[in-house]
């Protein structure tokens, strides 16, 4: 996760979401992947969970995830299959 940044509000400060380009995503077999610009998650700068699932990858100049959703860690634990 990128370093935390804060913004000033009336009652003090609060954490700002990272810029979408600062979030780095990795797939087990492909290595670094990027959220495709047409994805609804393209501008998302923060995911509450560290896990995303995807249904398709597109490789052009980079490897892009076109359809992805954040899932909670418990879903990975219960439904993710055998590790490694």
N, C-alpha and C positions, 0 to 999 in steps of 0.2 A: 504494500500500500504506500502511496506517496506520503510525504511528510505532511503533518497537520498544519492547516492555516486557519486563522481566526478572523472574524469580522467584528467590528464594533457595533453594538446595538445599544439601545437606551439604557438597559439594565446591566451593561458590562460587555462581555464578549460571548460569542458562540462559534463553534467550529463550522468552517465553510466546507462544502463538498469540493472534492478535487475536480480539476478540469478533466474532461473525458479523455483527452490525449495523454494525461499523466497516469491513467490506470493501465497497468500491464497485465495481459491475460496470457495464460500458457495452457496448451493442450498436451496431454501426455506424449503422444506420438509425433505431433507436428512442431512442438516447441512454441515459440511466441506466435500468437494469433491476434487479430484485430477485429473489432466489431465493425461490420460493414456499414457504410454511410446510410443505406436504405433501412437499416434495422431501427426499430423503435428504441432500442437501448443505446444507440450511437452516442447520444448526448449525455448519457448517464455517467456521472462522476463518482458515484458511491454505490456500492452494493452492500447490503446489511450482512450478507453471508459471503464467505470466500469461495463459494461454489456456484458455477453456472453449468447448465446443461444446454447442449445444442443439437440441432437435428441435421444441419448441413454446413459444410465448409466449401468455400469457393476460393480457388487459387488463381490470382492474376499476378500483379506485381508483388502482392503480399498474400498471406493466407488469411481469409476473412471468415468470420462466423456470421451467418446471415440470420439465423433464427435461434435465439437463446433466451433462457429464463433463469433467474436466480432461484436457487433452492436452498432450504435450510440444511445445516449440517446433519440433523437427525434423519432427514430423508436419504442422504448419502449413506449414513450408517445403516439404516434399515433396508434400503433397496439397491445399494450400490454394487452388490456382488462381492466376490472375493478380492481382497487387496492384492496388488502386485501382479 
